[in-house]
Amino acid sequence: MSSDAHGAGGPLLSVRELRSGYGHVPVLQGVGLDVGRGEVVTLVGANGSGKSTLLKTVVGLVRASAGQVTFAGNDISRIAPERAVRAGIALVPEGRMLFGPLTVAENLRLGGFARRSTQGEHDADLERVFALFPVLRERLTQTASTLSGGEQQMLAIGRALMSRPTLLLLDEPSLGLAPKVIAEIFGTLDVLRREGLTVLLVEQDVKVALRHADRGYVMRTGRIVLSGTASELLADDHVRLIYLGAWNDAPVSSSSGSD
């Protein structure tokens, strides 16, 4: 299967021989992948394979010990998280990481803080978020901690979009949510895809992830072991049985174990 990124002018995000971990515990073991402009690329694999660590390393929350990360032609291998946001990368982390005591409006305002936008730009960004997630307008004065799980996930995505990212990193957006809410979240992802936003998606529901992506990479124990188009990976029995586990009509386990 091919691992080439699509999109004119080369990949927007390029990762080469990336290594990182926590203290003396290595996690990423020389990872390489590309994400082309306007693509939705998904990263799948078992819990503990290094998917979340890869996203955190790209944005500087985990420091790379070796390798290179290039974004829009610039080396960001050792970038600080706040600089990653200013460069155009937004991470929606696993667990959402909202500011629970703050209102929906305050969480959204913080999402656009790094851009130093004008009031007019801020208002336009808010309207875009409300168009995607109308319920957030209704919950504007509620504290984030009082929202349902689905509403919190919508707020986390909306907060990230307030920074007007070129690349959106989504970590386990369906975790713990009801099927109806998952469908709504991924319907919004399809809208963003049609608008040309580039997305790197980590998702525990493998079938859903591949049905909403252009291409995918399979991770195992800190390495990329396979890649291809979404349709190729969905149709590959080797992927399903060896790397991802034999699935049936039920979603892949929604265990919240972090990697």
C-alpha positions in Angstrom: 0.0 0.0 0.0 1.1 3.5 -0.7 2.0 6.0 2.0 2.3 9.0 -0.3 0.4 12.1 0.8 -1.8 13.7 -1.8 -2.1 17.4 -2.4 -0.3 19.9 -4.5 3.0 21.3 -3.3 3.9 18.3 -1.1 2.6 17.4 2.3 1.5 20.0 4.8 2.8 17.9 7.7 5.8 15.6 7.3 7.2 13.4 10.1 10.5 11.6 9.7 12.1 9.0 12.0 10.4 10.6 15.0 11.3 9.4 18.4 9.9 10.5 21.8 8.6 9.3 25.1 8.2 10.1 28.8 11.4 10.3 30.8 13.4 7.2 30.2 10.5 5.4 28.7 10.5 5.5 24.9 7.2 5.4 23.0 7.7 6.5 19.4 10.3 4.3 17.6 11.2 6.2 14.4 7.7 7.2 13.1 7.2 8.6 9.6 4.1 9.8 8.0 2.7 12.6 5.7 -0.5 14.5 5.7 -1.3 16.4 2.5 -3.1 19.7 2.3 -6.9 19.2 2.6 -6.6 15.6 3.6 -8.2 13.7 6.5 -5.7 11.1 7.6 -6.4 8.7 10.4 -4.0 7.0 12.7 -5.3 3.7 14.1 -4.0 0.9 16.3 -4.3 -0.6 19.7 -4.2 1.5 22.9 -0.6 2.0 23.9 0.7 2.0 20.4 1.8 5.6 20.5 -1.0 7.5 18.6 -1.7 10.1 21.2 2.0 10.6 21.9 2.6 11.3 18.2 0.0 14.1 18.3 1.5 15.5 21.5 5.0 15.4 20.0 3.9 17.3 16.8 2.6 20.2 18.9 5.5 20.2 21.4 3.7 18.8 24.5 6.1 15.9 24.4 9.6 16.7 23.4 11.1 14.8 20.4 14.4 13.1 21.2 15.2 12.4 17.5 13.8 12.9 14.0 12.1 15.7 12.3 8.6 17.3 12.0 8.0 19.7 9.2 4.9 21.8 8.9 4.2 24.0 5.8 7.9 23.7 4.9 9.2 24.7 8.3 11.0 22.5 10.8 8.9 22.5 14.0 10.6 19.5 15.6 11.3 21.3 18.9 8.5 23.8 18.8 6.8 25.1 21.9 3.0 24.4 22.2 2.0 28.1 22.0 4.1 28.6 18.9 2.5 25.5 17.3 -0.9 27.2 17.7 0.3 30.4 16.2 1.8 28.4 13.3 -1.6 27.0 12.5 -1.8 23.7 14.4 -4.7 23.0 16.9 -5.0 19.9 19.0 -8.2 18.6 20.4 -6.8 16.4 23.1 -8.2 13.1 24.4 -10.5 13.9 27.3 -11.2 17.4 25.9 -9.3 19.2 28.6 -11.8 22.1 28.9 -11.7 24.7 31.6 -14.6 23.3 33.6 -15.4 26.4 35.8 -15.4 28.7 32.8 -18.4 29.3 30.6 -18.7 28.1 27.0 -18.1 31.7 25.8 -15.0 31.9 27.9 -13.6 28.6 26.7 -14.2 29.7 23.1 -12.6 33.0 23.7 -9.4 31.3 25.0 -9.3 29.2 21.9 -8.7 32.4 19.8 -6.3 34.0 22.3 -3.1 33.1 20.5 -4.3 34.8 17.3 -4.9 38.2 18.9 -7.9 38.6 16.7 -10.0 41.8 16.4 -13.5 41.8 17.9 -14.9 41.5 14.4 -12.7 38.5 13.6 -13.6 36.9 17.0 -17.3 37.4 16.3 -17.0 35.9 12.8 -15.2 32.9 14.3 -17.9 32.4 16.9 -20.6 32.4 14.2 -18.7 29.7 12.3 -18.5 27.6 15.4 -22.2 28.1 16.1 -23.0 27.2 12.5 -21.2 23.9 13.1 -22.6 23.3 16.6 -25.8 25.3 17.1 -26.2 23.9 20.7 -23.2 25.9 21.8 -25.0 29.1 21.2 -27.8 27.9 23.5 -25.2 26.9 26.2 -23.1 30.1 25.9 -23.4 31.1 29.5 -23.2 27.6 31.0 -20.0 26.4 32.6 -18.2 23.7 30.6 -18.5 21.2 33.5 -22.3 21.2 33.2 -22.4 20.2 29.6 -23.1 16.7 28.4 -20.2 14.6 27.0 -21.2 15.3 23.5 -21.6 19.0 24.1 -18.1 19.1 25.7 -16.6 17.4 22.7 -18.3 20.0 20.4 -16.9 22.8 22.6 -13.4 21.3 22.5 -13.5 21.2 18.7 -15.0 24.7 18.6 -12.3 26.0 20.9 -9.7 24.6 18.5 -11.4 26.1 15.5 -11.3 29.5 17.1 -7.6 29.6 16.4 -8.3 29.3 12.6 -6.0 26.3 12.3 -4.5 25.0 9.0 -4.1 21.6 10.6 -6.5 20.1 13.1 -5.3 17.2 15.3 -8.2 15.2 16.8 -7.5 12.7 19.5 -10.3 10.2 20.2 -13.3 12.4 19.4 -15.8 9.6 19.8 -14.6 8.3 23.2 -17.5 7.7 25.6 -20.1 9.2 23.4 -23.5 7.8 22.2 -23.7 6.6 18.6 -26.0 9.5 17.6 -23.6 12.1 19.0 -20.6 10.3 17.3 -22.5 10.6 14.0 -23.0 14.3 14.5 -19.3 14.9 15.4 -18.2 13.0 12.3 -20.8 14.8 10.2 -19.1 18.0 11.3 -15.7 16.5 10.4 -17.1 15.9 6.9 -18.1 19.6 6.6 -14.6 20.7 7.7 -13.1 18.3 5.1 -15.2 19.8 2.3 -14.1 23.3 3.4 -10.5 22.1 2.9 -9.3 21.9 6.5 -6.5 19.4 7.0 -7.1 16.8 9.7 -4.9 14.2 11.4 -7.3 11.9 13.4 -6.7 9.4 16.1 -9.8 7.4 16.7 -10.6 4.2 18.6 -13.6 3.3 16.4 -11.6 2.0 13.4 -14.5 1.6 11.0 -15.8 5.1 11.6 -12.4 6.6 11.3 -11.6 5.0 8.0 -15.1 5.8 6.6 -14.4 9.5 7.1 -10.8 9.6 6.1 -8.8 9.7 2.8 -5.9 7.6 4.0 -4.8 5.8 7.1 -1.7 4.6 9.0 -1.6 1.7 11.4 0.6 2.0 14.5 1.9 -0.8 16.6 4.3 -0.5 19.5 5.5 3.0 18.5 6.0 2.3 14.8 4.0 2.7 11.6 3.5 -0.8 10.3 1.1 -0.3 7.4 -0.5 2.5 5.4 -2.9 3.0 2.5 -6.0 4.6 1.4 -9.0 4.3 3.7 -10.8 1.9 1.3 -7.7 -0.3 1.0 -7.4 -0.5 4.8 -11.1 -1.2 5.3 -10.9 -4.0 2.8 -7.7 -5.6 4.0 -8.3 -8.7 6.1 -4.7 -8.6 7.3 -5.3 -5.2 8.8 -8.6 -6.2 10.4 -7.4 -9.5 11.8 -3.8 -9.0 12.7 -3.3 -5.3 13.5 -6.8 -4.0 14.5 -8.5 -7.1 15.8 -11.4 -8.9 14.1 -14.3 -6.4 14.2 -18.0 -7.0 14.0 -20.9 -4.6 13.8 -20.1 -3.2 17.2 -17.6 -0.4 17.7 -14.1 -1.2 18.7 -13.7 -1.1 22.5 -14.0 2.4 23.9 -11.4 1.8 26.6 -10.0 5.2 27.7 -6.5 3.9 28.2 -4.0 6.6 27.0 -1.1 6.1 24.7 
